[in-house]
Amino acid sequence: MEYEGQICRPPMEKSSFMLPVAVGCSYNRCTFCTLFKHLSYRQLPLEQVEAEIKRVHQAGGNPKQIFLGDGNAFGLETSHLLSILSLIHRYFPGCEMVNMDATVTNIHNKSDEELKLLYREGVRRLYLGIESGLDDVLASTKKDHTLEQAYREIERMQNAGLIFNAHIMTGIAGKGRSIENAEKTAEFFNRTHPERITNFSLFLHKRAPLYKDFEAGLFTPASEVDNLIEDRHLIELLDVPGLIYDGFHDFLELRIRGTLPDDKEKMLTRIDQKLKEEEGQPEKFAIVS
């Protein structure tokens, strides 16, 4: 198939059949994001979605796990999502779960009954960009939620049976706030109990609105070592039994993975080894100009 835009999905969905149901992101205002800025959001016609499902079915496909793309598929109207789920189950009887990205507002816009109905029809995991545990950072980066709203909507989705998976960004609070952000983010997750956390440590791309804030002196990025120290403090503070953690520090060529609490010491030791390697080295900043 031809995929319009950049393919973007959580690492744990790499083996899923990715079924596009929209182009771009219906929100598309986060200041750090460049994934969808060049696209005009639109919902794909149901006929086009069915044609792609048929193509895979006719090729012998019967995926167990499906990821709906693009940006925040959970923002589609419930009736449209139910039509897509019906097609999935008609052509792929072996499908065990359907997962997708969502925003806090997407959840807010669905009633408790709608959430339960979507669960009954096979939706399982929602991936939410939480990004930070600091309300002022959420506001300055134009996220669509406050922490209190996130607490409320995550509780609603979990009560319906849906599984909460989180994305965060170490470094998003800027220079000098690494420890503060780690502590507040850990506090948030220790209360909401996600199944997984994926940390995509912040990098500034010239196409991102946040880059313009950097150029104007309104945002001062933390160094990559600072971001790694933040990650270490966060992992140390997390107290969610069975939590799967996956941290990407691409500019340091480091990935930290494990299940907490069993792998905590191993993960912290790996970070400490990298921090030792970086001692005396010039500061690195994840900036793409």
Backbone hydrogen bonds, N-H to C=O, Kabsch-Sander energy under -0.5 kcal/mol:
donor,donor_aa,acceptor,acceptor_aa,energy
3,Y,1,M,-0.5
4,E,2,E,-0.5
5,G,3,Y,-0.6
8,C,6,Q,-0.6
13,E,10,P,-2.2
14,K,11,P,-1.6
16,S,13,E,-1.5
17,F,65,Q,-2.2
18,M,16,S,-0.7
19,L,17,F,-0.7
19,L,67,F,-2.5
21,V,69,G,-4.4
22,A,69,G,-1.0
23,V,42,R,-2.8
31,T,141,T,-2.2
33,C,30,C,-1.0
39,L,36,F,-1.9
41,Y,39,L,-0.6
42,R,23,V,-1.7
44,L,21,V,-1.9
48,Q,45,P,-0.6
49,V,45,P,-1.9
50,E,46,L,-2.7
51,A,47,E,-2.0
52,E,48,Q,-1.7
53,I,49,V,-2.1
54,K,50,E,-2.9
55,R,51,A,-2.1
56,V,52,E,-1.9
57,H,53,I,-2.5
58,Q,54,K,-3.1
59,A,55,R,-1.0
60,G,57,H,-1.7
61,G,56,V,-2.9
66,I,97,M,-2.0
67,F,17,F,-2.5
68,L,99,N,-2.6
69,G,19,L,-2.0
71,G,24,G,-0.6
73,A,70,D,-1.0
74,F,101,D,-1.8
75,G,72,N,-2.3
76,L,73,A,-2.0
81,L,77,E,-2.4
82,L,78,T,-2.6
83,S,79,S,-1.6
84,I,80,H,-2.1
85,L,81,L,-2.7
86,S,82,L,-2.1
87,L,83,S,-1.8
88,I,84,I,-2.4
89,H,85,L,-2.3
90,R,86,S,-1.7
91,Y,87,L,-2.3
92,F,88,I,-2.7
95,C,92,F,-2.0
96,E,64,K,-3.3
97,M,64,K,-1.6
98,V,122,G,-2.2
99,N,66,I,-2.9
100,M,125,R,-1.9
101,D,68,L,-0.6
102,A,127,Y,-2.5
107,I,103,T,-1.6
108,H,104,V,-2.2
109,N,105,T,-2.2
110,K,107,I,-1.8
115,L,111,S,-2.3
116,K,112,D,-2.2
117,L,113,E,-2.4
118,L,114,E,-2.6
119,Y,115,L,-1.9
120,R,116,K,-2.4
121,E,117,L,-1.6
122,G,119,Y,-1.9
123,V,118,L,-2.5
124,R,98,V,-2.2
126,L,163,I,-2.6
127,Y,100,M,-2.0
128,L,126,L,-0.6
128,L,165,N,-2.9
129,G,102,A,-0.7
130,I,128,L,-1.4
130,I,167,H,-1.4
131,E,167,H,-2.6
132,S,130,I,-2.6
135,D,133,G,-0.5
138,L,134,L,-2.0
139,A,135,D,-2.2
140,S,136,D,-2.3
141,T,137,V,-1.9
142,K,139,A,-1.2
143,K,138,L,-2.7
150,A,146,T,-2.2
151,Y,147,L,-2.7
152,R,148,E,-2.0
153,E,149,Q,-2.6
154,I,150,A,-2.5
155,E,151,Y,-1.8
156,R,152,R,-1.7
157,M,153,E,-2.4
158,Q,154,I,-2.4
159,N,155,E,-2.2
160,A,156,R,-1.1
161,G,158,Q,-1.4
162,L,157,M,-2.1
163,I,124,R,-3.2
165,N,126,L,-2.3
165,N,163,I,-0.5
166,A,196,R,-2.6
167,H,128,L,-2.6
168,I,198,T,-2.5
169,M,131,E,-1.9
172,I,169,M,-1.7
174,G,171,G,-1.4
175,K,220,T,-3.3
177,R,174,G,-1.5
181,N,177,R,-2.6
182,A,178,S,-2.4
183,E,179,I,-2.4
184,K,180,E,-2.2
185,T,181,N,-2.5
186,A,182,A,-2.4
187,E,183,E,-2.0
188,F,184,K,-1.8
189,F,185,T,-2.2
190,N,186,A,-2.7
191,R,187,E,-0.8
191,R,188,F,-0.5
192,T,188,F,-1.8
193,H,189,F,-2.5
195,E,164,F,-2.9
196,R,164,F,-0.6
197,I,244,I,-2.4
198,T,166,A,-2.6
199,N,197,I,-0.5
199,N,246,D,-2.8
200,F,168,I,-2.3
200,F,198,T,-0.7
201,S,199,N,-0.9
201,S,248,F,-1.9
202,L,170,T,-2.8
204,L,286,A,-3.3
205,H,203,F,-0.6
206,K,288,V,-2.0
208,A,205,H,-2.3
210,L,31,T,-3.0
211,Y,208,A,-1.4
212,K,208,A,-0.9
212,K,209,P,-0.5
213,D,209,P,-1.3
214,F,210,L,-1.9
215,E,211,Y,-2.5
216,A,212,K,-2.0
217,G,214,F,-1.2
218,L,213,D,-2.9
219,F,213,D,-1.1
224,E,284,K,-2.8
227,N,223,S,-2.2
228,L,224,E,-1.9
229,I,225,V,-2.4
230,E,226,D,-2.4
231,D,227,N,-2.2
232,R,228,L,-2.4
233,H,229,I,-2.4
234,L,230,E,-2.4
235,I,231,D,-2.6
236,E,232,R,-2.3
237,L,233,H,-1.6
238,L,234,L,-1.6
242,G,260,L,-2.2
243,L,240,V,-2.2
243,L,260,L,-0.6
244,I,195,E,-2.2
245,Y,243,L,-0.6
245,Y,258,G,-3.1
246,D,197,I,-2.2
247,G,256,I,-3.3
248,F,199,N,-3.5
249,H,247,G,-0.5
249,H,254,L,-2.8
252,L,249,H,-1.3
253,E,250,D,-1.0
254,L,249,H,-1.9
256,I,247,G,-2.6
257,R,255,R,-0.6
258,G,245,Y,-2.0
260,L,243,L,-3.2
263,D,259,T,-3.2
264,K,261,P,-1.5
267,M,263,D,-2.5
268,L,264,K,-2.7
269,T,265,E,-2.3
270,R,266,K,-1.9
271,I,267,M,-2.0
272,D,268,L,-2.6
273,Q,269,T,-2.3
274,K,270,R,-1.9
275,L,271,I,-2.7
276,K,272,D,-2.1
277,E,273,Q,-1.9
278,E,274,K,-1.7
279,E,275,L,-0.6
279,E,276,K,-1.0
281,Q,278,E,-1.9
287,I,285,F,-2.0
288,V,204,L,-3.9
289,S,287,I,-0.6
